[in-house]
């Protein structure tokens, strides 16, 4: 018994010892900056010299910052629509994959999930060539099929630039909800579905009354992942529009970085960060309330 306790303490000590470098790096580069952002948001600091305490001035300046409100609006717009469309498309494709033969289904899921593994910057550059007005693939296709009247400067036109960025985000992230929901659908007993068919249920009824309620946790998880991905969107917008035209597509992460490193206003950037974190928490609370409810067992 004593030997067993000694070995347990030894392995515990070794485990903690091996974790110490990672914990140290986390505390230095993650925990400390996160803890320091609130005091910094109450200060004026250019990155050099001493900080000057200014109280709530940075937060008061937010109220008169039109770009802040535009960035917040755009961020919420991208998060909401890209999340809803990605999850809806992912659930539909996961359901359709149930009716595809195993080998072909594996190939289809691999192809559909592949965009999720591409870096956001690369995705943005790919679609930059698609949406370009003069030599873009989309305008070329529209002209080839006789729909030249629909051609436009997709990333400059104020009516199309935001939906275009949403479309790029959806293309990149819908594969994750598809994989998660497909895994949930596979866990549903086949006997349950067969019983529903024997009782006269059709595919639509089975989808909405059996499949969707039983994969509700997967839908919630997918929504959280895609919503958070939409809230922290940065690379794709930088690659596609750079926040233009005229700050029309600026998002919160971009405005925070610009204030911190372009204008060297780290105090104001920290205030923006604090507000942004609060917005993210509000979204998470709303999601938890939306998906809270009955649980199904099978």
N, C-alpha and C positions, 0 to 999 in steps of 0.2 A: 504493500500500500504506500509506504513512504517513498519507495523507488518510483512508483507511478506518479505521485504528487511532484516529486523532484523533476521528473521528465516533463510533466505538464508545465511547470514553472519555467523550465529551460526553454521549451518550444515557444511559450508565450513571450519570454524575454527576447528570443531570437526574432520572432515575428515583429515585435515592436521596434527592435533595432533596425531591421530591414525597412520598416515603414518610415523611420525618422527622416531620411533625406526627402522623400516625397512630401511628408507633412511639413517639413521646413520650407520647401519650395512653395507649397500651397499657401502657407501663412505669409510668406514674404511677397509673393506676386499676386495673390488673390484676396486673402482675408484682410490683410492690412490696407490695400487700396480701397476695398469695399467699405471698411470701417472708417476710413479717412474721408470718404466722399461727402458725408454730411457736414463735418466741420469745414471742409474746403468750400462747400456750397454757401457757407455763411461768411466767406472771405473774398477778398480781391487779390488775385495772384497771377502774375504773368509767366510763372515758371522760374523766375530768377528773384533773388532777394527774399525778404521776409513777407509773410502773408499779412494782409491788413483786414482786420475784422470789420465787416460792414453790416452784419445782422441779416435782415430779410430783404436787403436791397436787390439781390440777384433774383429772388422770387417775385418781387414787385416789378422788375424789368420784364419778366415773362409776360405780364398782362398787356404790355404794349408791343410785344414782339409778334408781328403778323406772320413772319416765317415760322415761328414756333407753332402757332395754331395750324398753319398749313401743313407743316411736317407731321404734327400729331394727327390731323385729319387724314393725310395720305397713309400714314402707318396703320391706322385703324381700318381704313379702306382696304389696303392690301391684305392685312391679317384676316379680316372678315370674309371677303369674297374669295380669296385664294384658299382659305381653309374650307369653306362650305363647298366650293366646287371640287376641290381635291378629294375630300372625304366622300362626297356623293359619287364622283367618278370612280374612286377606288372601290367603294362598296359594290357598285354595279359590275365592274370588271371582275371583282372577286367572285361574285355570284355567277357570272357567265363562265368563269374558269371551272366551276363545278361540273359543267356539261361538256368539257373538252377532255379528250383522252389524255392519259397521264403524261406521256412523253411530250405531246404537243403542248399541253398545259404548262409543263416545266419550261419549255422554250419560250412560250408567250410571256410567262411571268418574269423570266430573266430579262427579256427584251424590254418589257414595260417598266421594270424596276431599275434598269440601267441608268436612266437620266438622274435618279436620286444619288448616284455615286459620282456624278460629274460636279466639279467645283462650280459654285455660283458664278464666279467670274468668267469661266470658260463658257458656261451656259449663256451668259449675257453677250459675250462676243459672238457666239454662234448665231443667236437671234438678231444681233445687230446687222448681220449680212442678210437675214431674212426680211427684216423690216425696213432696210434702207430704201429710200424713195426711188433712186435712179436705177440701181442694179440689184435691188432686193428681189429675193425669190418669190415673196408673196405677191408683189405687184406684177412680176413676170407671169405668174400662174393666172392671175386675174385677167391679164391682157390676153393670154393664150386661150382662155375659155370664153372670151367675149364679154367679160365683166370689167372692162377697162374703166368704166365710170366710177367703180368703187375704189380705184387706186387713190392713194393718199400718202402723205408723209406721216407714217404711223407713229413715229417717235417725236414728231414736232407738232402735229395737230393736237390741240388741247382736248378734243373730243375722243381721241383714240389712244393717246399715250398711256393713260392710267390703265384702261382695259388691256392694252398690249403687255404691260408689265405683269398684270395679273395672269394673263395667259402663259407667259414664260414661267412664272412661279408655279402655276398649276402643272405645267408640263414636267417640271423638275421634281415635284414632291408627291404627285398622286400615287406613285408606285408604293410608297410606304403604307398608306391606308389600305391599298389593295392586298399587300402581303399580310398585314396584321389581320384584316378581316377574313382573308382566305383561310388563315390558320384557325380563326375562331369558327368558321363554317365547317371546317373539316372535323372539329371536335364534337359536332352535333351528331348524336347517334342516328345511324341510317334507319333504324327501326321506327324512330319517331316520325321521320319523313314518310316512310312507307305507310304508316298508320294514317297519316293525314291524307295521302292519296287514296287509300281504301275508303276513307270517310267522305270522299268526293271533293276534296280541296284541289284547286288548280294551282299553277305555278305562282300566280300573283298573290293568292291568299297565303301560300306557304312562305313566300318572301316576306310579306309584311306582318304576318301573324306568328311566324315561327323563327325564321332566320334572323330578321332584324332585332327582335327583342332579345334573342339569345346571344347575339354578338354585341350587345349594347356596351359592355366594358371595352371591347376593342374599338368601337366607334368613338367612345369617349377618349381613349388613349390617342387614337389617330387625330382627333380634333385638337387635342392639346398640343401634340407635336407640330401639326401644320399651323396652328394658331401662333405658337411661339416662333415658328420659323418665319411667319409673315410679319410678326412684330419686330423681329431683329433683322429684317431685310436690309441689306446694305450693298453687298458686292454686285448683285444683279443690277440694281439701279445705277450704281457708279459706272458699270460697263455699258449699259444701254443709253443712259441720258446724262449722267453726271449731275443729276438733280434738275436739269433744265427741261424744257426751255423756260427761262426766267424763274427758276426755283419752283416750277409747277409740280415737279415730281420729287422734291426734297422729302426725305424721311427723317425720323428722329435720330437714329444712329448717325446719319450723315451730318445733321445739323450740330449734334454734340461734338463730333470729331472736328468739324470745321471751326467751331468756336474755340475749341481747345488748342488746336495746332496751327490753324491759319490766322486766327485773331489773338492767340495766346491769352484767352480769357478763361482760365481754368476754373475760376470760381463760378462763372456763369454756366460753363459746360457741366460742372458738377450739379448745379441746381437743375439743369435740364435732365441730367441722369436720374436724380432723385424723383422727379416728377414722372419720368418714363418708367421707373421701377414700380411706382405706385399704380400707374396705368396697367402694367403687366399683371400685378397682383389682383386688380379689379377684374380683369379678364378671366383670370384663373378662378376667382370666386364665382363669377357668373357662370362659367362652365360647370363648376361643381354643383351649382344649384339647378342648372338646366338638366343635367344628367342624373341628378339625385332622384330616386324613386324606387319602384318595385324591382325586386331581383327574381330571376327565374332559375329554377333548378331542373335538371333533366338527368 
